[in-house]
């Protein structure tokens, strides 16, 4: 059990493909794909069947999504755009659950395919398939001879809003307050849930939005937004599931064989359940939730915040159950948690056994014990609730954490090392991998000093951001924030590609590695954020509130286990046995640039390298 999202994401999308629905003699199949080197055979085999799980309405364009689950229980999100005129679907596979962004990207791809500049498709896809934009930065790619621009920003941590979030908007418009509240209660009880609809667009949107109402928790069991007909036996699974079933597929199922299943008919706005999950919750909580969901003119985050506040009333007392003791890992006391809400103790005892709640607690404890802390909309609402009922749970927890952190400061590195050694072995392994990788990379760079000739200074692109190096045809990636909008690199004019050769590759690589080292803590969902270094009292800098349960100031300004570094580890160098293997491991395979022979006399790429891409791309 763990998070279903990958910690590191190298590309905005992994694969683009066009899928045909086939006919009565041939099953759905992939017409073309990019990049051609993508070789995940299991995913390539499943994509056509999930893209066309049933007969689609051929009167209008539809956007929908499905999810593929890997052997390590990680999600690959697949976004589809079906065009009845072409009778094919454009599909993007990504490790990022950015539905609105990828639907927008699919529209751009469709516009390009149907334009006179359709030959730019490969260049456009090549440029878009880069590292996702970091928070505060924007990815901009020009296409269609520079007449159009695709732009996207990394989504913030705010709640989904209407009408900006397409999934929540579709779900809220299709269902009434009673159905949404009843389905939410069924998910909290981890029932077997099937959502039925005729259109894949409505079906996948309702499934994804229903899962989002559990925030800050998420569904941990079988999760299939759109069920293809060849997997209909999943409805017989004896464990919890959340499955979107096309109506044509549901009509082939005998409900007597399925058993006790909560069924939501998204077309008929009807919820059928053999359980009384909503009645097991406090009546005043249910009444307030239904009242907030009854306003069909609601905009912004009113709907998602209504579910969030209901969850705060139920599980917000988890903070009173956190135990912080000197010299020990921070832990969670289940019995103390049950005592936080006297009027709903039977429900709290039940949710303690649920995987969605266990995953939530595990994530919170890991953030606390690693010194990273957390601050999200759920914690903000917990503070508001605590002030409303005058419990002061947030301030008590912060005070306990300050005392614990001061002990860490007082005891020095030895104490924090003890806490770290008791941490999850998987976390320790990830930290070790990141550190080892950084040292190996430095060693590989250093080992190439005498192998690559230096022919001058870096290219002029050193003054640009990593994501805005060069144009690729008419597609130009731009990574910008508010402080760089006035830069000449973002004036909207096409940039001239840098000279291909001669090129100081060593200096270029050192620059890229230095930039990555400086920004490692800013990557979203990056394993670098798990890097726990031993504190050094002499080198510790200032830091904001580590626990981040609210925005109030703190007096803990001289202890940051993330920024402090052990001096011995900083100077330790691990030599690499094979430079080329290390470079390949970090995505720096010089063979793609035609540099197959690193000799002192070779100062240019051999002329035979005809497949060298025009301009540099981002190193990953």
PyMOL commands that set and color helices and strands:
alter all, ss='L'
color gray80, all
select helices_A, chain A and resi 41-51+99-113+118-128+166-174+177-188+200-212+229-236+247-250+255-258+278-280+283-293+302-321+334-338+342-352+355-369+377-389+393-411+413-421+425-447+460-463+466-468+488-490+505-522+527-530+567-571+579-585+590-593
alter helices_A, ss='H'
color red, helices_A
select strands_A, chain A and resi 15-20+29-34+62-69+75-83+88-94+138-143+148-153+192-197+222-227+241-246+262-265+270-272+322-323+331-332+471-472+475-476+479-480
alter strands_A, ss='S'
color yellow, strands_A
deselect
rebuild
show_as cartoon
